[in-house]
């Protein structure tokens, strides 16, 4: 398991950050939100990671906060939600908004106003993962 990477940002595309760790370059898939928060190339960065090994290959996913990583892991635990969909959700909604969406299915009357404005599809995803 690779828990995190600390190195120089070598570059980035709309989906991937390239991080140079002592001469080894890692391609790390990240949400658009996280990529937009990364500094200029050549700057030292620390990125939390999730390593996925599957029949299709090995992929490394990166996050700037524990909250974002935990939300990603929760999303990919839902049947039918893979890493690409989870990153797309994190590119559109904050981890807080996604958390509030799942909270809505558990205790709708206790939610704050900001939580009540969260997307309905995330509530459905939470219900699906809770019933498993």
N, C-alpha and C positions, 0 to 999 in steps of 0.2 A: 504494500500500500504506500502511496505517496501522499502524505498529509498536507504538505504545502511546498511551494517553490519560492525561493528568495534569490533574485538575480536581477540583471538589467533587462529592461524591456527593449527587445531588439526591433519590434515593429508590431503592427496590428492590422487586421482586415475587419470588415464588418462582423465577422463571426469568430475570429481567432486572434489570440495574443501570442506572440512569440517571445519566450523568456529564455535568456542566455544565463545558465547557471554554471559558472566555471568552465565555459567553453562548450557546454552541451546545450543545444537548442531544443526547447520544448514547445510544441504547438498545443495551446490550451483553448478549448472552446469556452466561450463566455457569453453571458447575456449582453445585449446591446447597451443596457443601462450600465453594467459593470465596465464594459469596454470604454464607454464615454467618460468614465471617471478615472481611467488610467492616465498617468502623466505622459510627457513626451518621451520618445525613444531615447535610450541611454540612461534613463533614470532607474534607480533601484526600486523594485516592487516586491511585495510579498502577496502571494495568491494562495488561498486555501484550495485544495483540490479534491476531486472525486475521480477515482480511476475505475473505468468500466472495461471489463474483459468479456468479450462475447465471441460468437462464431464469426461475426463480421469483422472483428479485429479489436484493437485496444484503443481507447479514447480517454483523454484527460479533460476534465471539466473544471473550470476555475471560478472562484468566488472571492469577493472582497470582504465578506463578513460571515460570521458563523450563522447568522440568521438566514442569509441568502442560501447557504449550503444546506442547512436543515430543511428549508422550504423545498429546495430542489430534490432532496432525498425523499421527502414526504410525497411530492408529486410523482416521482418515478415509481413509487410503491403502489400507485393506483393502476389497475389493469387498463391497458390501452394508452397509457401516458408514458412515452419514452423520453429520453434526454432532450431531443430536439423540441418537443412540445413543452417540456418543462422550462427550457431556456427561453422559448417564445413567450411563455407566461411571465417569466421574470423580466423579460424585455418590455412587457406591457404593464405589468402590475408590480407594486412593491411587495416584498415579503409580508409586510404588515397587512396589506389589502388582501392577499391570499389567505393569510391566517384568519383575518376577520371573516372571510367567506366561509371557511370551515367552521368557525365558531357559530356562525348563523344557523348552521344545521343542528348544532348541539343545544344552544340556549338562545333562541331568537329574541326573547323579551329582555335579556340582560345585556344585549349588545349596545355599544356606544353608537352615537349617530354616525361617526366616521365608518364604523364597521357595517352599518346598514347599507352603505353605498357600494359595497364590494360586489364583484361579479357573481351571478347566479351559477355559472358553470363550475366555479370552484366549490360551491356548496355541494353540488351534485357529486363532484369528484371525492369530496370528503365523505359523503354518505356511502359511496361505493367502497372506499377503503375501510370504513368503519364496520361495514357489514361482513367483511371477509373474515 
